[in-house]
């Protein structure tokens, strides 16, 4: 676990109120991280010169392998993480395509 300060560490929770406060804190951090991730999609849409370059299946598979490895290293289900990232990557591709299409030629 990182050095992030949570309301109560998971191992010290004694009530559902504490659990929910921790989950809410993590969710807020995840949204902040997603905003950064999507800012990189903005950059990718700006940098790529061909619309067809937006969908890169080899890169997608690399990302999925990377997160599965990271999940295993911290003891989280690699399958669950892969499922989440599958949705995240597809949403990122859709977002990047939308941004690419909106860029002036």
C-alpha positions in Angstrom: 0.0 0.0 0.0 1.3 3.5 -0.8 1.9 6.3 1.7 -1.5 7.8 0.9 -3.3 8.7 4.1 -6.7 7.1 4.4 -9.4 7.9 7.0 -8.7 4.5 8.7 -6.4 1.8 7.3 -8.3 -1.2 6.0 -6.8 -3.5 8.6 -7.9 -1.1 11.4 -11.6 -0.7 10.2 -14.1 -1.6 12.9 -17.3 -0.3 11.2 -18.9 0.0 7.8 -18.7 3.7 8.2 -15.0 3.5 8.3 -14.9 1.1 5.4 -17.1 3.4 3.3 -15.0 6.4 4.1 -11.9 4.6 3.0 -13.6 3.4 -0.2 -14.8 7.0 -0.9 -11.2 8.3 -0.4 -9.8 5.7 -2.8 -12.6 6.4 -5.4 -11.7 10.1 -5.3 -8.0 9.3 -5.9 -9.0 7.0 -8.8 -11.0 9.7 -10.4 -8.0 12.1 -10.1 -5.8 9.5 -11.7 -8.3 8.9 -14.5 -8.3 12.6 -15.3 -4.5 12.4 -15.7 -4.8 9.2 -17.9 -7.4 10.9 -20.1 -5.1 14.0 -20.4 -2.6 11.6 -21.9 -5.3 10.5 -24.4 -5.7 14.2 -25.3 -2.0 14.3 -26.0 -2.1 11.1 -28.0 -4.9 12.4 -30.2 -3.0 15.6 -30.8 0.3 13.8 -31.6 -1.0 10.9 -33.8 -1.1 11.9 -37.5 -3.4 9.1 -38.6 -6.8 8.2 -37.2 -6.0 4.5 -37.7 -3.1 4.8 -35.2 -5.6 5.4 -32.4 -6.4 1.8 -32.0 -3.2 -0.1 -31.4 -4.0 -3.7 -30.5 -0.4 -4.6 -29.7 -0.2 -1.7 -27.2 -3.6 -2.6 -25.7 -2.3 -6.2 -25.1 0.9 -4.8 -23.5 -1.1 -2.6 -21.2 -3.3 -5.5 -20.2 -0.2 -7.7 -19.5 1.4 -4.9 -17.5 -1.6 -4.4 -15.2 -2.1 -8.1 -14.7 1.6 -8.4 -13.7 1.2 -5.5 -11.3 -2.0 -7.0 -9.9 -0.3 -10.3 -9.2 2.6 -8.5 -7.5 0.2 -6.8 -5.0 -2.0 -9.8 -4.5 -5.0 -8.6 -6.4 -6.9 -10.8 -8.9 -5.2 -10.4 -12.3 -8.4 -11.5 -14.0 -10.5 -8.8 -12.3 -8.0 -6.2 -13.0 -7.8 -7.3 -16.7 -11.5 -7.0 -16.9 -11.5 -3.5 -15.5 -8.7 -2.4 -17.8 -10.3 -3.9 -20.8 -13.2 -1.5 -20.2 -10.8 1.3 -19.4 -8.7 0.9 -22.5 -11.8 0.6 -24.8 -13.2 3.8 -23.2 -9.8 5.5 -23.7 -9.8 4.5 -27.3 -13.3 5.8 -27.9 -12.4 9.1 -26.1 -9.2 9.4 -28.1 -11.0 8.8 -31.4 -13.5 11.5 -30.4 -10.7 13.9 -29.6 -8.8 13.0 -32.8 -11.9 13.7 -34.9 -12.3 17.1 -33.2 -8.8 18.2 -33.9 -8.4 20.8 -36.6 -6.8 19.3 -39.7 
